[in-house]
Amino acid sequence: MSTSRSGRRAARATSRRRRRSAVIAIIVSATVLVGGAAAAFAMSRASVPTTASVAVGETATPAPATPSPTPTPLTPQEQLLASTDDPAACVVTFAGEGVTDAPQLQTQGTLYAGLPIPASDGRVFAGWYTTPEDAAGSAIAGRVNGADMVACTDQQITLHGAWKTPEENAAENARIPILMYHQFTAKPEGEAGWLRGNYAYIGDFDAHMNHIATTGFYLPTWDELSAFIDGRLFLPTHSVIVTDDDADQTWFDLAVPVVDKYKVLSTSFMITAYRQDPAPSPYVLRRSHTHDMHQAGANGDGRIVNWSVPEIVADMETSAGVLGVKEVMAYPYGHYNDTAKEGLRQAGWEMARTIEPGYVTIGTDKLALPTVRINYGMGLPALINLIG
C-alpha cells in the first residue's frame, strides 16, 4: 500500500517537472518572438516620418538625392584642342585693345596660316606681336606673320595686336619692293646667250638673302600686302617680298637651299602646264604664272592678251586646281590689258604682278603690281641701293 502511494507521488512529481519545462520553453519562444517584432517595429518607425513631422493627410516625401557636380565648361581654347588629335596642334589666342578675333588652331613647325587682320574705324592695324611690349613699340623683330614658324608652349600662344593712326600710316610712306628673280647660275662670270641677264649669280643671291635675313627686314604675306594697299594695315618701310618667275630647275637646285638657310619667305610663280612640283621648302609659296598662257599669241604677245575672258578664266581655274590657291599671279612676259584683268577678276584673283619697275604703295592697282627686277651682275651694293 505505501509502495503504491510512493510510486504515485513520484509520477506526479515527474509530471509537474515536465509541465514546468514546457511552460519555460513556451515563455522563451514568446520572448524571442516579441523581441523580434519590437525590433522590426522600431526599424519601421525610424524609416517613416513621425506624426509630429508629417501633418494629417500629407504624404511623406523622401529626402532629395545629393546632386552631381556640374562639369566646368571648356574654354574656347580647350574646345579647339579637344577637336583634334594632332600632337603638333597649337591654339593661338589674340589679345589687345579692340581685338575680338576668336582663337585659331595652328600647327607647330609650319608657317602661320590665315592670321586675321582686324579692322577698326579710324585706326590702322599694325600687326601681331609676341609680347605686349613689342606691340606697344611696333618692334619689327617681334612682329609675327605668315613668314614665321608656329612655336608654342604647352600647345598655346598669345599674340598681341597693335594699332596706328591713319596719319602715322601715311607718314611712314612705305614703298614695298617685290624682288623678281628668274634663273640662277653657279658661274661667277655668268651664263652666255641672250638670256644672260636673267641668271643671277648664286653667290649674289646668297648675299641678298643674308642681308634681308640679318638686317631687320619685314617679310609681308600677300594678304598683308593687299590690306596695306587698302590702307588697313601698317607695313614698315623696311619690308620686302622675294619672288621667282618660271620655277626653273636652277631655282630648285641652287636658290631654294639658300632660301632654307636664311628662312626667307619667297614666292615661286609656276607655269603649271610645265611644272607641278610640290613646294620645295616650307618657306616657298607656290603661286600661278598661268597654266598655259606663257606662250606667244598670234601677234607675238602673250596669250593672256590675245585670249577672251572665258578662255583666261578657264586657264586660271586649271592653274588654281593644281596649286590649290589663287590670291596672286604673275603675268607671262609681263603682258596684260583690261581683258586680262577682267579674266583674273572673274576667276577670283585679287592681285597680279607685272614686270613694270616700281614699288607698291597705298592705293596701288592690285592687278598691276610693279616689281624690282634682279639681273645678272647685281651684287649686294646694288640691292642695298634698291631696297635699303
Helices and strands as residue ranges (DSSP letters): H 2-47, H 76-82, E 89-95, E 104-107, E 124-129, H 132-137, G 140-142, E 143-144, E 156-164, H 166-172, E 178-181, E 183-185, G 196-198, E 199-201, H 202-214, H 222-229, E 241-245, H 249-250, I 251-255, H 256-262, E 266-270, E 284-288, G 303-305, H 309-323, E 328-330, G 332-334, H 338-347, E 351-357, E 369-373, H 380-387
